[in-house]
């Protein structure tokens, strides 16, 4: 089955198609649809094919998905971690304040692995977590779960301002 053949792409198979539904659908619905479009592009062409704006949106979507599902360790460990160093500039570009502060501290704690490749990230995370009996990101996760910023609205507004960078 094609990645784009699912309930989350009901507004379109391109970002331009989805954005035409702005004001008629919620930002959450539009963002979910765009997330699947970007996932499909990653699977077909790889992250190297992404524009800067696409990387920014995908990094923030990855943060939301992974931190909400399993915390900062999960964000850095899973494929979203390949965009770890895009996260802070992405949140800056979106106009975030609270999530920017939290993400900046999480990325600082993550530090600099040898590379953002999967194996290097995994080895690096083992070093970080073995030195601590507790989850080193726990305080930041608690802050993240309490942050009231509407990241989906910020993402949709960012896309509207930069729509030309969301080709295909």
C-alpha positions, 0 to 999 in steps of 0.5 A: 500500500502506498504511504499516501493511501490512508485516512490522513491524506484526505486533504491532498497528496501535495502540500499545495493541495492540503493548504487549500483546505486552510480555514476549512479543516483544523491545523492538526488535520492539515499538519497530520496530512502534511506529515504523511506527505513528508514521510512518503518523500523521505521513504522515496527520496531520503532526507537529503532531498528535503528543502530547509523548510521541509526539514524544519517541519519534519523535525518539529513533527518528529519531536511532537510524535516521539517526545509525546510517545516516549520522551526525548531519548526516543526522539534522538534514538529513532529516525527523527534524531537524524534531524536533531540539529535542525530542531532548534533553528526550526522552532526559531523559524516557527516563532516558538518560545517555550518549546524552543527553550525546552528543545535547546536544552534537550539538544545541549544535553544530547551533545555531539555524537560522532555523526547523526547516523543511526549507530552513532546516535545509539552509541552516544545515547547509551553513554548519556543514559548510563551515567545517570540512574534517572532519565536525564531528560525527565524535567524537560519532558515534563516541561514539554508536556505542559507547554501550551504552544500550538505547534500545529498552528505555527507549522501551518503558518510557517508553510503558508509563508514558505509554500514555494519550498514545499514542492514534491 
